[in-house]
Amino acid sequence: MERGSLSQLPSQSPVNSWPVWTPDGKHIVYAGTPNRLWWVRSDGSSQPQPIFEVSAGGVFPGSISPDGRSLAFHQPGAAAVRELRILPLDTADPDHPKTGTPELFVGAKGANVEPAFSPDGHWLAYTSGESGTYQVFVRQYPEGAKGGGQAQVSTSYGRFPIWSRTASELFYVTNDGHIMVVPYTVSGQSFQPGKPRLWAEPAIGMSGNAQPLDLAPDGKRFAVLQVDTPGGDKGNLHVTFLLNFFDELKRRMPLGGK
């Protein structure tokens, strides 16, 4: 942002999606063909390294634990449309991480996707379609892999859970693109969500299964997809593009001028 320029990361895959930051911001994990997870330096100074792959159906990263030792992702499952798994990471050599055997975390019927580690790494939020409608749940980590103990956070529909880093709050998105916020308390091994409330009135854009938003570290702002509201109102999101900038600059400041 400060440099005002773009830098394309090197790629070994024709299709790249679902990027996930490591906690220190120095690396990115992303999904690429053929059905692989890739690891690359975020400054583009290294070639991507494949760290995991499945035979078919696609594998997609969701979140890395705060200690950088676990990657939550989803892949095809036998009894589930999608199941959540945890991939152990050994980053002693951060540019060439070693991975262990992935462990099942949630494999209930339905699509289980969009895992997100809590800031303290003790909880994992995720989206599940087991009931026939997408809802956001939270399970204790890593104990939740044994089943039970899940708390439903959303009430009618919820996807794309995001934890606040500055408050005991968990955000999610409704099917009509509204951001909801849920306060929560933790007592021992019990996660107790409060009542969801609307965080902001304008709806955001939705793009299929792609993550449509992310929360700034200060917990006060979101980067979102923009959506047109009825009547052409763009809501409170504004972007201005200045075209032919250098031609305009030459017109206003001719060579030799001051």
LUMSEVEX-634836 format. One line per 5 residues: number of its first residue (from 1); for each residue x, y, z of N, C-alpha, C. Coordinates in steps of 0.02 Angstrom, whole numbers, plus 50000, padded with zeros to 5 digits. Layout:
NUM) X Y Z X Y Z X Y Z  ...
//
This chain:
1) 50042 49940 50000 50000 50000 50000 50044 50063 50000  50097 50063 50041 50140 50122 50046 50178 50134 49981  50198 50080 49946 50236 50087 49885 50193 50108 49826  50128 50094 49831 50084 50114 49776 50094 50074 49713  50119 50013 49719 50131 49973 49659 50111 49901 49674
6) 50108 49861 49621 50089 49791 49627 50149 49746 49616  50151 49690 49651 50204 49640 49641 50171 49571 49636  50180 49539 49579 50150 49473 49569 50194 49420 49600  50164 49376 49639 50201 49322 49669 50216 49269 49617  50274 49236 49622 50289 49181 49576 50239 49124 49586
11) 50226 49087 49534 50177 49034 49538 50199 48973 49498  50182 48914 49525 50194 48852 49489 50128 48821 49466  50074 48858 49472 50007 48832 49458 49969 48882 49415  49931 48858 49365 49894 48904 49322 49834 48936 49357  49810 48905 49410 49753 48933 49447 49773 48937 49521
16) 49766 48996 49551 49786 49007 49620 49730 49044 49657  49713 49020 49716 49657 49051 49752 49662 49038 49827  49617 49068 49865 49611 49057 49937 49677 49070 49974  49707 49128 49968 49769 49141 50004 49758 49150 50079  49804 49124 50118 49801 49129 50191 49869 49151 50217
21) 49871 49203 50259 49934 49228 50287 49958 49183 50343  50024 49177 50350 50054 49150 50411 50050 49204 50464  50053 49186 50529 50046 49237 50582 50096 49294 50578  50157 49280 50555 50207 49333 50551 50203 49373 50486  50158 49354 50440 50150 49390 50377 50203 49379 50326
26) 50250 49333 50339 50306 49324 50293 50293 49272 50239  50241 49231 50248 50225 49179 50199 50150 49176 50186  50132 49145 50131 50062 49136 50113 50052 49064 50091  49998 49035 50114 49976 48969 50091 49917 48980 50044  49915 48945 49988 49859 48954 49942 49843 48889 49907
31) 49784 48886 49877 49762 48827 49840 49781 48836 49767  49807 48782 49738 49824 48784 49667 49816 48716 49636  49814 48715 49572 49808 48651 49537 49877 48618 49534  49881 48551 49532 49824 48504 49532 49807 48482 49603  49754 48509 49632 49730 48490 49698 49784 48494 49752
36) 49822 48548 49752 49878 48556 49798 49872 48619 49840  49905 48616 49898 49918 48675 49938 49990 48696 49926  50000 48761 49917 50066 48788 49902 50087 48838 49957  50152 48845 49965 50182 48889 50016 50232 48934 49981  50226 49000 49993 50270 49047 49959 50283 49108 50004
41) 50342 49139 49996 50357 49200 50033 50311 49256 50008  50286 49296 50054 50239 49349 50035 50272 49406 49998  50339 49412 50001 50373 49464 49962 50394 49440 49893  50376 49378 49876 50390 49352 49810 50462 49332 49798  50502 49326 49851 50573 49313 49842 50591 49240 49841
46) 50541 49196 49840 50555 49124 49836 50505 49091 49789  50522 49032 49766 50476 48994 49725 50426 48956 49769  50364 48948 49747 50315 48912 49788 50335 48840 49799  50319 48815 49859 50333 48746 49877 50267 48709 49888  50256 48651 49855 50195 48613 49870 50202 48580 49938
51) 50149 48585 49980 50154 48556 50047 50102 48502 50060  50050 48497 50017 50000 48445 50027 49958 48441 49963  49932 48380 49949 49888 48372 49893 49839 48315 49904  49783 48318 49870 49733 48263 49871 49726 48238 49799  49698 48179 49792 49693 48148 49726 49642 48182 49682
56) 49587 48207 49713 49534 48239 49674 49490 48280 49721  49452 48325 49691 49402 48362 49729 49423 48429 49757  49487 48444 49756 49509 48509 49779 49521 48512 49853  49575 48548 49872 49592 48559 49942 49602 48634 49952  49573 48662 50006 49573 48735 50014 49593 48754 50085
61) 49643 48798 50093 49665 48819 50159 49615 48867 50190  49613 48869 50257 49567 48914 50291 49600 48959 50342  49646 48931 50383 49674 48971 50438 49735 48936 50465  49784 48976 50488 49844 48950 50521 49841 48970 50594  49856 48924 50639 49854 48937 50710 49903 48993 50729
66) 49889 49029 50783 49934 49085 50802 50006 49065 50812  50019 49003 50834 50088 48981 50843 50121 48958 50778  50082 48958 50723 50108 48940 50657 50121 48866 50647  50095 48824 50692 50111 48752 50689 50055 48710 50661  49998 48739 50646 49941 48701 50621 49904 48739 50567
71) 49887 48705 50513 49847 48735 50459 49780 48699 50456  49726 48737 50463 49658 48709 50456 49637 48717 50384  49612 48663 50354 49591 48665 50284 49532 48618 50275  49501 48620 50215 49447 48573 50202 49460 48537 50136  49436 48475 50133 49447 48432 50075 49387 48385 50069
76) 49383 48347 50014 49328 48299 50008 49333 48246 50063  49274 48223 50085 49272 48172 50136 49227 48114 50115  49233 48058 50149 49194 48000 50132 49120 48009 50150  49107 48026 50213 49038 48035 50236 49015 48107 50230  49060 48152 50216 49043 48223 50214 49055 48251 50144
81) 49018 48302 50127 49031 48337 50065 49100 48369 50068  49114 48402 50124 49181 48428 50138 49196 48416 50212  49258 48398 50228 49276 48388 50298 49335 48433 50316  49338 48452 50379 49392 48495 50404 49448 48451 50431  49509 48468 50413 49568 48433 50438 49620 48483 50461
86) 49665 48458 50503 49720 48499 50529 49786 48470 50505  49826 48511 50472 49891 48490 50445 49947 48516 50490  49985 48472 50524 50041 48495 50565 50096 48527 50521  50125 48582 50546 50177 48617 50509 50241 48622 50551  50297 48606 50519 50362 48615 50550 50398 48668 50508
91) 50405 48728 50537 50434 48785 50499 50503 48803 50525  50541 48753 50547 50610 48766 50567 50648 48798 50510  50634 48774 50449 50658 48807 50388 50596 48840 50357  50585 48904 50370 50521 48935 50351 50506 48936 50277  50558 48932 50235 50546 48931 50162 50533 48861 50135
96) 50546 48811 50176 50535 48741 50154 50503 48703 50213  50441 48718 50228 50409 48686 50286 50398 48612 50275  50400 48575 50330 50385 48504 50329 50315 48494 50359  50278 48448 50332 50210 48436 50355 50202 48365 50381  50157 48358 50431 50142 48293 50458 50080 48264 50425
101) 50051 48214 50457 49990 48183 50431 49930 48223 50454  49887 48244 50408 49829 48284 50428 49780 48244 50470  49751 48276 50520 49705 48244 50566 49634 48272 50556  49585 48228 50559 49515 48248 50551 49494 48291 50610  49460 48347 50596 49433 48389 50649 49357 48388 50649
106) 49325 48398 50591 49253 48393 50585 49237 48354 50521  49198 48300 50528 49181 48260 50470 49107 48244 50468  49066 48284 50503 48994 48272 50503 48966 48281 50432  48907 48253 50421 48876 48257 50355 48865 48330 50336  48871 48343 50271 48863 48411 50246 48931 48442 50233
111) 48929 48504 50208 48990 48540 50193 49016 48574 50255  49078 48558 50274 49111 48589 50331 49171 48628 50304  49166 48694 50306 49214 48737 50271 49231 48798 50313  49276 48839 50287 49292 48906 50314 49315 48904 50387  49365 48862 50404 49390 48861 50472 49429 48924 50489
116) 49425 48946 50552 49460 49006 50574 49482 48997 50647  49547 48998 50659 49573 48993 50727 49560 49057 50766  49544 49050 50830 49536 49108 50874 49605 49139 50886  49608 49202 50908 49672 49235 50919 49717 49199 50970  49687 49163 51019 49728 49127 51067 49741 49055 51046
121) 49712 49033 50990 49723 48966 50964 49687 48911 51000  49642 48928 51047 49607 48877 51087 49539 48857 51058  49517 48892 51005 49451 48879 50976 49456 48882 50900  49412 48844 50867 49409 48846 50794 49337 48858 50774  49326 48914 50740 49260 48928 50711 49258 48900 50641
126) 49199 48881 50618 49192 48853 50551 49120 48857 50529  49109 48847 50465 49042 48846 50436 49023 48773 50421  48961 48755 50439 48938 48688 50425 48868 48690 50394  48858 48647 50344 48792 48641 50313 48756 48577 50333  48776 48548 50390 48748 48484 50411 48672 48488 50420
131) 48646 48545 50444 48574 48551 50457 48534 48566 50395  48568 48576 50338 48533 48595 50277 48540 48669 50263  48560 48708 50313 48572 48780 50306 48641 48795 50335  48679 48837 50301 48745 48854 50327 48738 48891 50394  48776 48868 50444 48779 48900 50509 48852 48902 50532
136) 48867 48950 50575 48934 48956 50603 48936 48923 50672  48986 48880 50682 48996 48844 50744 49065 48858 50771  49074 48843 50835 49140 48848 50867 49152 48784 50907  49213 48756 50901 49234 48699 50941 49301 48715 50973  49310 48685 51031 49375 48692 51065 49429 48657 51024
141) 49488 48687 51023 49544 48657 50985 49600 48639 51034  49629 48580 51028 49615 48527 50979 49563 48476 51003  49536 48486 51064 49490 48436 51093 49428 48424 51050  49407 48475 51012 49346 48469 50972 49349 48416 50918  49410 48392 50902 49416 48340 50852 49385 48275 50876
146) 49374 48268 50941 49345 48207 50968 49269 48207 50965  49240 48262 50940 49168 48267 50934 49136 48300 50994  49075 48326 50983 49038 48358 51038 49067 48425 51056  49034 48459 51102 49060 48521 51128 49058 48579 51080  49019 48575 51026 49016 48631 50979 48961 48679 51000
151) 48973 48743 50988 48924 48795 51003 48903 48828 50938  48837 48834 50927 48813 48868 50867 48813 48943 50879  48845 48981 50835 48853 49053 50843 48800 49091 50804  48788 49073 50742 48737 49106 50701 48668 49079 50721  48616 49115 50700 48548 49095 50719 48505 49072 50661
156) 48510 49105 50604 48469 49086 50546 48511 49065 50486  48569 49097 50477 48614 49081 50421 48679 49116 50437  48735 49083 50424 48799 49115 50436 48855 49081 50398  48901 49123 50373 48961 49099 50339 49019 49146 50353  49079 49123 50335 49141 49163 50337 49155 49192 50407
161) 49162 49150 50458 49177 49175 50525 49245 49210 50529  49247 49265 50565 49309 49303 50575 49311 49325 50648  49367 49312 50681 49377 49332 50751 49405 49403 50756  49381 49440 50804 49412 49504 50821 49476 49491 50860  49528 49530 50847 49590 49524 50885 49591 49570 50946
166) 49542 49615 50950 49543 49666 51003 49486 49660 51052  49437 49617 51039 49379 49610 51083 49354 49538 51079  49313 49519 51128 49284 49452 51128 49223 49451 51083  49236 49455 51017 49183 49459 50967 49201 49414 50908  49149 49386 50879 49156 49344 50819 49107 49370 50767
171) 49132 49381 50706 49091 49407 50652 49073 49351 50603  49018 49360 50568 49000 49316 50512 48955 49354 50464  48940 49323 50407 48900 49356 50355 48836 49316 50343  48780 49352 50336 48716 49321 50322 48709 49307 50247  48656 49272 50228 48647 49255 50157 48631 49315 50114
176) 48609 49371 50145 48597 49431 50106 48654 49482 50111  48712 49459 50136 48771 49501 50135 48779 49549 50193  48744 49540 50247 48752 49584 50305 48802 49554 50355  48844 49598 50382 48893 49577 50431 48861 49577 50500  48866 49520 50535 48840 49514 50602 48898 49506 50651
181) 48888 49530 50713 48939 49523 50764 48907 49489 50825  48945 49444 50855 48921 49405 50913 48971 49411 50969  48952 49440 51027 48996 49439 51085 48998 49369 51114  49053 49351 51147 49057 49285 51177 49097 49288 51241  49086 49238 51282 49125 49229 51343 49152 49157 51344
186) 49207 49148 51378 49238 49082 51385 49245 49067 51459  49221 49009 51478 49227 48986 51547 49254 48915 51546  49319 48908 51560 49350 48843 51557 49347 48815 51487  49313 48759 51479 49306 48727 51414 49239 48743 51382  49204 48793 51408 49138 48812 51382 49142 48877 51343
191) 49117 48875 51282 49113 48935 51240 49040 48957 51238  49027 49018 51259 48958 49042 51266 48947 49103 51222  48918 49094 51162 48904 49151 51118 48844 49190 51142  48846 49256 51129 48789 49299 51145 48741 49304 51086  48699 49354 51087 48650 49363 51035 48681 49401 50976
196) 48674 49375 50915 48700 49412 50857 48664 49478 50847  48703 49528 50825 48673 49592 50807 48704 49618 50743  48669 49660 50708 48693 49688 50645 48752 49735 50659  48808 49724 50624 48867 49766 50635 48864 49829 50593  48838 49824 50532 48833 49882 50487 48773 49871 50441
201) 48739 49925 50424 48678 49920 50384 48692 49902 50311  48741 49933 50278 48752 49916 50207 48771 49843 50198  48744 49811 50147 48763 49742 50131 48826 49742 50090  48865 49689 50096 48926 49682 50056 48912 49636 49998  48959 49634 49951 48952 49590 49893 48969 49519 49911
206) 48937 49472 49879 48952 49401 49889 48973 49372 49822  49024 49329 49823 49050 49301 49761 49057 49225 49768  49000 49191 49768 49001 49118 49774 49031 49097 49840  49081 49053 49837 49114 49028 49897 49177 49066 49915  49193 49118 49877 49253 49156 49891 49244 49200 49952
211) 49296 49206 49993 49294 49248 50053 49281 49320 50032  49225 49351 50054 49208 49418 50030 49232 49476 50075  49266 49460 50131 49285 49513 50177 49342 49491 50221  49374 49541 50253 49424 49527 50303 49425 49586 50352  49443 49571 50413 49441 49621 50467 49510 49651 50478
216) 49514 49717 50484 49577 49749 50499 49600 49731 50570  49665 49732 50583 49690 49713 50649 49661 49754 50706  49640 49817 50693 49612 49858 50747 49540 49839 50763  49509 49794 50724 49441 49771 50738 49387 49821 50723  49404 49876 50688 49356 49930 50676 49336 49936 50603
221) 49372 49904 50558 49359 49912 50487 49363 49845 50451  49324 49839 50398 49326 49780 50355 49346 49800 50285  49384 49757 50252 49393 49762 50180 49341 49714 50150  49299 49740 50105 49242 49701 50081 49234 49708 50005  49196 49662 49977 49172 49671 49908 49116 49722 49909
226) 49116 49767 49862 49064 49818 49859 49002 49790 49824  48944 49813 49845 48881 49792 49814 48839 49853 49799  48806 49854 49741 48762 49909 49723 48696 49901 49761  48673 49955 49789 48609 49954 49824 48554 49981 49778  48490 49967 49792 48435 49991 49749 48440 50066 49736
231) 48426 50085 49673 48428 50156 49656 48497 50180 49637  48545 50133 49636 48612 50152 49615 48655 50177 49672  48629 50180 49734 48668 50202 49790 48723 50152 49805  48784 50175 49813 48840 50131 49825 48852 50122 49900  48807 50145 49942 48816 50140 50013 48871 50187 50036
236) 48910 50167 50086 48962 50212 50112 49031 50191 50089  49035 50151 50035 49099 50131 50008 49113 50168 49944  49171 50201 49940 49185 50243 49882 49257 50230 49858  49264 50221 49794 49330 50212 49763 49334 50259 49703  49388 50298 49698 49397 50345 49642 49457 50323 49601
241) 49446 50316 49535 49500 50297 49489 49517 50358 49447  49580 50378 49447 49604 50432 49404 49639 50402 49344  49608 50410 49285 49635 50381 49225 49682 50429 49190  49729 50402 49151 49777 50443 49113 49812 50494 49157  49836 50471 49215 49864 50516 49266 49923 50556 49238
246) 49968 50521 49204 50029 50556 49182 50015 50606 49126  49965 50592 49084 49946 50642 49033 49919 50704 49067  49879 50695 49119 49852 50752 49155 49907 50789 49191  49956 50753 49218 50012 50784 49253 50053 50827 49204  50066 50802 49143 50103 50841 49094 50065 50903 49073
251) 49998 50898 49069 49958 50956 49049 49963 51011 49102  49961 50990 49164 49963 51040 49218 50033 51065 49232  50083 51022 49221 50152 51042 49235 50196 51026 49175  50198 51069 49123 50238 51057 49063 50312 51050 49080  50348 51016 49037 50420 51009 49047 50452 51078 49054
256) 50494 51086 49103 50526 51151 49114 50485 51197 49158  50423 51178 49172 50381 51219 49214 50393 51205 49287  50362 51244 49329 50369 51236 49402 50299 51230 49432
//
